[in-house]
């Protein structure tokens, strides 16, 4: 017959509790890792802030155009998007685009939904070439709003990655 485990081996010897101390070497390693992570976060935020400076400046410039007539506002918004797109994607990819090609390019570069439509292409054509007087304030306001959204949410091109 077998004896119970406590009788076979005797009383169990429990180890002494490990004392808790912040002077243990693991805490120094953790401190260094947390410091490195914090520095990387700060560096990443500074890089993000500088990379998006052109967005802030473009939006500020667009806000200053509020008092102009509708055709001038549309022209300024369109040219601003062209300048931003040239900065981000390069002039060779943007300079020759106009009309439907330009609208499709804007939609392709947007991280969100496709915000520009064929109506926007016709609006620009009417405002610049066909009938500038027929451009309404509501259509201009909508286009300016879409311009702001595009500037905020377009994705970065490969050309200017820094």
Order of alpha helices (4+ residues) and beta strands (2+ residues): alpha-alpha-alpha-alpha-alpha-alpha-alpha-alpha
